[in-house]
Amino acid sequence: MKNYVPSQCPICEGELIITDMHCKSCKTHISGEFYTTKLAKLDPDQLEFVETFIKCRGSIKEMEKELKISYPTVKSRLELIAETMGYKDTEQKDDTRMKVLDSIEKGEMTVEEALKILK
């Protein structure tokens, strides 16, 4: 498994910046302040979900088939990913809670996943 660059400090959860890079081939060394993208904030499972979403060309129906999960679960995971990237939609909060509870009841989502979404 690949090691991804963390975007948050494991101690205080502050934003991490990259200050040092080097090339494996030619040994070039670069120092400075480099920032990651919003996608870098996602954990490996979320990144895999986004890759599948792109592979399915954004079709939620295709996502349901590919991942063998329900429509509400796909929507809930997309909502969590959007929030992780800093895009919050306060209007969907109440609707999301009901869908998350429904997904847990159907066994389509773990309690841990639900807690992440409902935070």
C-alpha positions in Angstrom: 0.0 0.0 0.0 1.2 3.5 -0.8 2.0 6.0 1.8 0.0 9.2 1.2 1.1 12.6 2.3 -0.9 13.6 5.4 -2.6 16.9 5.3 -3.3 17.3 9.0 -1.0 17.2 12.0 -1.6 14.0 14.0 -1.1 16.0 17.2 -3.1 19.2 16.8 -5.0 18.6 13.5 -3.5 21.8 12.1 -2.7 22.0 8.4 0.6 20.5 7.3 2.8 22.0 4.6 5.5 20.2 2.6 8.8 21.9 3.1 11.2 19.5 1.5 11.2 17.3 -1.6 13.8 15.3 -3.5 14.0 13.4 -6.7 14.8 9.6 -6.5 16.5 9.6 -9.9 18.8 12.7 -10.1 18.8 13.5 -6.4 17.6 17.1 -6.9 16.6 18.6 -3.6 13.9 21.3 -3.4 13.0 23.3 -0.2 10.2 25.7 0.3 6.6 25.8 1.3 4.3 23.6 -0.8 0.7 23.1 -0.2 -1.5 20.2 -1.0 -4.8 20.2 -2.8 -8.3 19.7 -1.3 -8.2 16.1 -2.6 -5.1 15.5 -0.3 -7.4 15.9 2.7 -9.2 12.7 1.8 -8.3 9.4 3.4 -7.4 6.4 1.2 -10.9 5.0 1.2 -12.4 8.4 0.2 -9.8 8.7 -2.6 -10.8 5.2 -3.9 -14.4 6.3 -3.8 -13.6 9.5 -5.8 -11.7 7.4 -8.3 -14.6 5.1 -8.7 -17.0 8.1 -9.1 -14.8 9.4 -11.9 -14.6 6.0 -13.5 -18.4 5.8 -13.4 -18.5 9.3 -14.9 -20.4 10.7 -12.0 -23.3 8.2 -12.4 -24.7 7.4 -9.0 -26.6 4.4 -10.5 -23.2 3.1 -11.8 -21.7 3.7 -8.4 -24.4 1.6 -6.8 -23.6 -1.3 -9.1 -19.9 -1.0 -8.9 -19.7 -0.7 -5.1 -22.8 -2.8 -4.3 -24.3 -0.1 -2.1 -27.5 1.9 -2.0 -28.3 5.3 -3.5 -28.4 6.9 0.0 -25.1 5.4 0.9 -23.5 6.8 -2.3 -25.0 10.2 -1.5 -23.9 10.1 2.1 -20.3 9.3 1.2 -20.3 12.0 -1.4 -21.5 14.5 1.2 -18.8 13.4 3.7 -16.2 13.8 1.0 -17.5 17.3 0.1 -17.4 18.3 3.7 -13.9 16.9 4.2 -12.8 19.0 1.2 -14.4 22.1 2.9 -17.7 22.3 0.9 -20.5 22.3 3.5 -24.2 22.2 2.7 -26.2 22.9 5.8 -29.5 22.4 4.1 -28.8 18.7 3.6 -28.0 17.9 7.3 -31.4 16.7 8.4 -32.0 14.6 5.2 -28.5 13.1 5.5 -29.1 12.0 9.1 -32.2 10.0 8.1 -30.4 8.4 5.1 -27.4 7.5 7.3 -29.6 5.8 9.8 -31.4 4.0 7.1 -28.1 2.8 5.6 -27.0 1.5 9.0 -30.2 -0.4 9.5 -29.9 -2.0 6.0 -26.2 -3.0 6.8 -24.9 -0.8 4.0 -22.8 1.4 6.2 -20.8 0.8 9.4 -21.4 2.8 12.5 -17.9 4.2 12.1 -18.7 5.5 8.6 -22.0 6.9 10.0 -20.2 8.8 12.8 -17.8 10.4 10.3 -20.8 11.6 8.2 -22.8 12.9 11.2 -20.0 14.9 12.8 
